[in-house]
């Protein structure tokens, strides 16, 4: 009985294939939009986690803020933190600036980062060539380049390498290392790939306003970031004079970014759901037209003994077939949209395990829900009135 009803419903849909295609298209686009947007939200979440995994979740960023801008740390206070604050394992102060860097006729604007020799360990900077700054490079004109800056300054027959000479302002620096390409770190105020690394004394020579206003720290194993923040305030706060110390932990930033990603995913899902509801409305409109055109057929069925539930089952079967096909094609479209998003964003492909069943289930529910009213309307037709219709 069910098989016969489904075959008859499929035949009716094929008889009006153009109308059926339009109804199917609405469900496919709606389901595909929901699934693709859920996949996009999942990829954004995974990319956030991947960025923080590279930097580490035990990272703290310290910044001295004053009413007039940035404050100044005392270098001795910062260097004494691992001995005086037990929750902090290591710390590296740094200052930031920017300006032009020249190499054999090529000039590029770059970010400057003046740092101590421990910065690469604390910030986990992998070296592609050469080495990072050491304690012996404090007063030597030595520099380390980010990968992107090195590529921009290089020429086809004269690439930047260890030992190359670059000009920064009035000074000529020797390149002693090039950092491997790294992901953009939301904790740091600079893009490592486009940064020129200098020792603190050299950074003071080339920066317009050299201020030792920031530091990156790494927590001791199992240390509580909130406790570490309190201890850092107690240790560094008195030496800042009019400035205030702000401490941001990676865990805080991860929690905030995860909430933003969830909010964006909900908004994207809501947009896709609206498209899906519009597809369901299209199914209802097309099935109402089908009921109006097939009144005489319905009247004949009722007159020769068909029960009202048989008529209702027939129209519900048509809605179910459209919904199932729409869900299947929507899943395929959603995965294709996910691949397209990953390709355009340059992120690794990462699909949400709930996207396909949720999108398909919602599309089935929407199709059957919007097909229920036309089915009930068809079952309630008066056979005599239906037979009179042309």
C-alpha positions as CSV (number, residue, x, y, z in Angstrom):
1,X,0.0,0.0,0.0
2,X,2.8,2.4,1.0
3,X,4.8,1.5,-2.0
4,X,1.9,2.0,-4.4
5,X,1.1,5.4,-2.8
6,X,4.8,6.5,-3.2
7,X,4.9,5.4,-6.8
8,X,1.7,7.2,-7.6
9,X,3.0,10.3,-5.8
10,X,6.2,10.1,-7.8
11,X,4.2,9.8,-11.0
12,X,2.1,12.9,-10.1
13,X,5.3,14.9,-9.5
14,X,6.8,13.7,-12.8
15,X,3.7,14.7,-14.6
16,X,4.2,18.3,-13.4
17,X,8.0,18.2,-13.4
18,X,8.5,21.9,-13.9
19,X,6.4,22.8,-10.9
20,X,8.0,20.0,-8.9
21,X,11.5,21.2,-9.8
22,X,10.7,24.7,-8.6
23,X,9.5,23.4,-5.2
24,X,12.6,21.1,-5.0
25,X,14.9,24.0,-5.8
26,X,13.7,26.0,-2.8
27,X,14.3,23.1,-0.4
28,X,17.8,22.3,-1.9
29,X,19.0,25.9,-1.6
30,X,17.6,26.3,1.9
31,X,19.1,23.0,3.2
32,X,22.4,23.7,1.4
33,X,22.6,27.1,2.9
34,X,22.0,25.8,6.5
35,X,24.6,23.0,6.1
36,X,27.3,25.2,4.4
37,X,26.9,27.9,7.0
38,X,27.3,25.3,9.8
39,X,30.4,24.0,8.1
40,X,31.8,27.5,7.8
41,X,31.2,28.1,11.6
42,X,33.0,24.8,12.4
43,X,36.0,25.8,10.2
44,X,36.2,29.2,11.9
45,X,36.2,27.5,15.3
46,X,38.8,25.0,14.3
47,X,41.0,27.8,12.8
48,X,40.8,29.7,16.1
49,X,41.8,26.7,18.1
50,X,44.7,26.0,15.6
51,X,46.0,29.5,16.0
52,X,46.0,29.3,19.8
53,X,47.5,25.8,19.8
54,X,50.5,27.2,17.9
55,X,51.0,30.0,20.4
56,X,50.0,28.0,23.4
57,X,47.1,28.4,25.9
58,X,49.5,29.2,28.7
59,X,50.4,32.6,27.3
60,X,49.8,36.0,28.9
61,X,50.2,39.4,27.2
62,X,51.1,42.3,29.5
63,X,50.5,45.9,28.5
64,X,51.2,49.1,30.4
65,X,48.5,51.7,29.6
66,X,48.7,55.4,30.6
67,X,46.2,58.2,30.1
68,X,48.4,59.6,27.4
69,X,48.9,56.3,25.6
70,X,51.3,53.5,26.4
71,X,53.3,53.4,29.7
72,X,56.8,52.1,30.3
73,X,57.9,49.0,32.2
74,X,61.2,49.0,34.0
75,X,63.4,46.3,32.5
76,X,64.7,45.2,35.8
77,X,61.1,44.6,37.1
78,X,60.2,42.6,34.1
79,X,63.4,40.4,34.2
80,X,62.8,39.7,37.9
81,X,59.3,38.3,37.3
82,X,60.2,34.6,37.1
83,X,62.0,34.8,40.4
84,X,59.3,36.9,42.2
85,X,56.1,35.5,40.6
86,X,56.0,31.7,41.0
87,X,53.1,31.3,38.6
88,X,55.1,32.7,35.6
89,X,57.8,30.5,34.1
90,X,59.4,33.0,31.7
91,X,58.7,36.4,30.3
92,X,60.0,38.6,27.5
93,X,59.4,42.4,27.3
94,X,59.2,44.0,23.9
95,X,58.5,47.4,22.2
96,X,56.8,47.9,18.9
97,X,57.1,50.5,16.1
98,X,57.5,50.7,12.4
99,X,59.2,52.3,9.4
100,X,60.9,51.6,6.1
101,X,63.4,48.9,5.5
102,X,65.6,48.9,2.4
103,X,67.6,46.2,0.7
104,X,69.4,46.8,-2.7
105,X,66.9,49.3,-4.0
106,X,63.9,47.6,-2.6
107,X,62.1,49.5,0.2
108,X,59.2,48.1,2.3
109,X,57.4,49.4,5.3
110,X,57.6,46.9,8.2
111,X,56.7,46.6,11.8
112,X,59.6,46.8,14.2
113,X,59.8,44.7,17.4
114,X,62.5,45.4,19.9
115,X,62.9,42.3,22.1
116,X,65.2,40.5,24.4
117,X,66.9,37.2,23.6
118,X,64.1,35.2,25.3
119,X,61.4,36.4,23.0
120,X,61.7,33.6,20.5
121,X,61.3,31.0,23.3
122,X,58.4,32.6,25.0
123,X,56.6,33.4,21.7
124,X,57.6,30.0,20.2
125,X,59.1,31.4,17.0
126,X,60.6,28.7,14.7
127,X,63.6,29.7,12.7
128,X,63.9,28.9,9.0
129,X,67.5,30.1,8.7
130,X,70.1,31.4,11.0
131,X,69.3,32.2,14.7
132,X,67.4,34.6,16.8
133,X,68.9,37.5,18.7
134,X,71.1,36.6,21.7
135,X,72.3,38.5,24.7
136,X,75.6,39.2,22.8
137,X,73.6,41.0,20.1
138,X,72.3,43.8,22.3
139,X,74.6,46.5,20.9
140,X,75.5,44.8,17.6
141,X,73.7,45.9,14.5
142,X,72.0,42.6,14.0
143,X,68.4,41.9,12.8
144,X,66.0,39.0,12.3
145,X,63.3,39.1,9.6
146,X,59.9,37.6,9.4
147,X,59.3,35.4,6.4
148,X,57.0,37.7,4.5
149,X,59.2,40.7,5.0
150,X,62.2,38.7,3.7
151,X,60.3,37.7,0.7
152,X,59.2,41.2,-0.1
153,X,62.7,42.6,0.1
154,X,64.2,39.7,-1.9
155,X,64.8,40.1,-5.7
156,X,64.9,37.3,-8.3
157,X,68.7,37.2,-8.5
158,X,69.4,38.7,-5.0
159,X,67.4,37.0,-2.3
160,X,67.6,38.0,1.4
161,X,69.8,35.5,3.2
162,X,71.8,35.2,6.5
163,X,74.6,37.8,6.2
164,X,72.6,40.2,4.0
165,X,72.8,43.9,4.8
166,X,69.6,46.0,5.2
167,X,69.2,49.7,5.9
168,X,66.9,51.0,8.6
169,X,67.0,54.8,8.9
170,X,70.7,55.8,9.3
171,X,71.8,52.3,10.3
172,X,72.9,49.3,8.3
173,X,72.0,46.0,10.0
174,X,73.2,42.5,9.2
175,X,70.6,39.8,8.9
176,X,71.4,36.9,11.3
177,X,68.1,34.9,11.0
178,X,64.8,34.5,9.2
179,X,61.7,33.3,11.0
180,X,59.6,30.5,9.5
181,X,56.1,31.5,8.3
182,X,53.7,31.3,11.2
183,X,49.9,31.8,11.7
184,X,48.6,35.2,12.6
185,X,48.5,35.3,16.4
186,X,45.6,37.3,17.9
187,X,47.5,37.7,21.1
188,X,50.4,39.7,19.6
189,X,49.9,43.3,18.3
190,X,52.1,42.6,15.2
191,X,52.2,40.2,12.3
192,X,55.3,38.1,12.9
193,X,55.7,37.3,9.2
194,X,56.0,41.0,8.3
195,X,58.1,42.1,11.3
196,X,61.8,43.2,11.8
197,X,63.2,42.0,15.1
198,X,65.9,44.1,16.8
199,X,67.5,44.2,20.2
200,X,66.1,46.7,22.7
201,X,69.0,49.2,22.4
202,X,68.9,49.0,18.6
203,X,65.1,49.4,18.6
204,X,65.5,52.6,20.6
205,X,67.8,53.9,17.9
206,X,65.4,53.5,15.0
207,X,61.9,53.9,16.7
208,X,60.4,57.4,16.9
209,X,58.8,56.7,20.3
210,X,60.5,53.8,21.9
211,X,58.4,52.6,24.9
212,X,58.9,49.3,26.7
213,X,55.2,48.9,27.1
214,X,54.5,45.3,26.4
215,X,55.6,41.8,27.4
216,X,54.7,38.2,26.6
217,X,54.8,35.7,29.4
218,X,54.4,31.9,29.8
219,X,52.7,30.4,32.8
220,X,54.1,27.7,34.9
221,X,52.5,24.2,34.5
222,X,49.0,24.0,36.0
223,X,49.1,27.7,37.0
224,X,45.9,29.7,37.2
225,X,45.9,32.7,34.8
226,X,43.7,34.8,37.2
227,X,46.1,34.1,40.1
228,X,49.1,35.0,37.9
229,X,47.4,38.2,36.8
230,X,46.9,39.2,40.5
231,X,50.5,38.4,41.3
232,X,51.8,40.4,38.3
233,X,49.7,43.4,39.3
234,X,51.2,43.3,42.8
235,X,54.8,42.9,41.5
236,X,54.7,45.3,38.5
237,X,52.0,47.7,39.4
238,X,54.0,49.9,41.9
239,X,56.7,50.5,39.3
240,X,54.4,51.9,36.6
241,X,53.7,55.2,38.2
242,X,50.7,56.8,36.4
243,X,50.3,53.8,34.1
244,X,48.1,50.7,34.7
245,X,48.9,47.1,34.0
246,X,46.5,45.1,31.8
247,X,47.0,41.4,31.6
248,X,45.2,39.3,28.9
249,X,45.4,35.5,29.0
250,X,45.0,33.2,26.0
251,X,42.2,31.3,27.8
252,X,40.2,34.6,28.1
253,X,40.7,35.4,24.5
254,X,39.8,31.8,23.4
255,X,36.6,32.0,25.5
256,X,35.7,35.4,23.9
257,X,36.4,34.2,20.4
258,X,34.5,31.0,20.9
259,X,31.4,33.0,22.0
260,X,31.8,35.2,18.9
261,X,32.1,32.2,16.6
262,X,29.0,30.6,18.2
263,X,27.1,33.8,17.7
264,X,28.2,34.1,14.1
265,X,27.3,30.4,13.5
266,X,23.8,31.0,15.0
267,X,23.3,34.1,12.8
268,X,24.4,32.1,9.7
269,X,22.1,29.3,10.7
270,X,19.3,31.7,11.1
271,X,19.9,33.1,7.6
272,X,19.9,29.6,6.2
273,X,16.8,28.7,8.1
274,X,15.0,31.7,6.6
275,X,16.0,30.4,3.1
276,X,14.7,26.9,4.1
277,X,11.4,28.3,5.4
278,X,11.0,30.2,2.1
279,X,11.5,26.9,0.3
280,X,8.8,25.3,2.5
281,X,6.4,28.1,1.6
282,X,7.2,27.5,-2.1
283,X,6.3,23.8,-1.5
284,X,3.0,24.7,0.1
285,X,2.1,27.2,-2.7
286,X,2.9,24.7,-5.4
287,X,0.9,21.9,-3.7
288,X,-2.1,24.3,-3.2
289,X,-2.0,24.9,-6.9
290,X,-1.8,21.2,-7.5
291,X,-4.9,20.6,-5.2
292,X,-6.8,23.4,-7.1
293,X,-6.0,21.8,-10.5
294,X,-6.7,18.3,-9.4
295,X,-10.1,18.8,-7.7
296,X,-11.9,16.7,-10.3
297,X,-9.4,13.8,-9.8
298,X,-9.8,14.1,-6.0
299,X,-13.6,14.0,-6.4
300,X,-13.4,10.9,-8.6
301,X,-11.2,9.1,-6.0
302,X,-13.6,10.0,-3.2
303,X,-16.6,9.0,-5.2
304,X,-15.3,5.5,-6.1
305,X,-14.5,4.7,-2.5
306,X,-11.1,6.3,-1.6
307,X,-11.0,7.3,2.0
308,X,-10.1,10.8,3.0
309,X,-6.9,9.6,4.7
310,X,-5.9,8.0,1.4
311,X,-6.1,11.3,-0.3
312,X,-4.2,13.0,2.6
313,X,-1.5,10.3,2.4
314,X,-1.1,10.7,-1.3
315,X,-0.4,14.5,-1.0
316,X,1.8,14.0,2.0
317,X,3.8,11.4,0.1
318,X,4.4,14.0,-2.6
319,X,5.6,16.5,0.0
320,X,7.8,13.8,1.5
321,X,9.4,12.9,-1.8
322,X,10.2,16.5,-2.5
323,X,11.6,16.9,1.0
324,X,13.8,13.8,0.8
325,X,15.2,14.7,-2.6
326,X,15.7,18.3,-1.4
327,X,17.5,17.1,1.7
328,X,19.8,14.8,-0.1
329,X,20.7,17.4,-2.8
330,X,21.0,20.0,-0.1
331,X,23.5,17.9,1.8
332,X,25.6,17.7,-1.3
333,X,25.3,21.4,-2.0
334,X,26.2,22.2,1.6
335,X,29.4,20.1,1.4
336,X,30.3,21.7,-1.9
337,X,29.7,25.1,-0.2
338,X,31.9,24.0,2.7
339,X,34.7,23.1,0.3
340,X,34.3,26.4,-1.5
341,X,34.5,28.3,1.8
342,X,37.7,26.5,2.8
343,X,39.2,27.1,-0.6
344,X,38.5,30.9,-0.5
345,X,39.6,31.3,3.1
346,X,42.7,29.2,2.8
347,X,41.7,27.2,5.9
348,X,41.9,23.4,6.2
349,X,38.7,21.6,5.4
350,X,36.8,20.7,8.7
351,X,33.2,19.7,8.5
352,X,30.8,19.9,11.4
353,X,29.5,16.4,12.3
354,X,26.0,17.8,13.1
355,X,25.6,19.9,10.0
356,X,24.4,17.1,7.6
357,X,21.9,15.4,9.9
358,X,20.6,18.7,11.3
359,X,20.2,20.3,7.9
360,X,18.6,17.2,6.3
361,X,16.3,16.7,9.3
362,X,15.2,20.3,9.3
363,X,14.5,20.3,5.6
364,X,12.4,17.1,5.9
365,X,10.5,18.6,8.8
366,X,9.9,21.9,6.9
367,X,8.8,20.1,3.7
368,X,6.3,17.8,5.5
369,X,5.1,20.7,7.7
370,X,4.3,22.9,4.8
371,X,2.9,20.0,2.8
372,X,0.5,19.0,5.6
373,X,-2.0,21.8,5.1
374,X,-2.5,21.2,1.3
375,X,-2.9,17.5,2.0
376,X,-5.6,18.1,4.7
377,X,-7.3,20.6,2.4
378,X,-7.4,18.0,-0.4
379,X,-8.8,15.4,1.9
380,X,-11.6,17.7,3.1
381,X,-13.0,18.4,-0.4
382,X,-16.6,17.6,-0.9
383,X,-16.8,14.9,-3.6
384,X,-19.8,16.5,-5.3
385,X,-18.3,20.0,-5.4
386,X,-15.0,18.5,-6.6
387,X,-16.7,16.6,-9.5
388,X,-18.4,19.8,-10.7
389,X,-15.1,21.6,-11.1
390,X,-13.6,21.8,-14.5
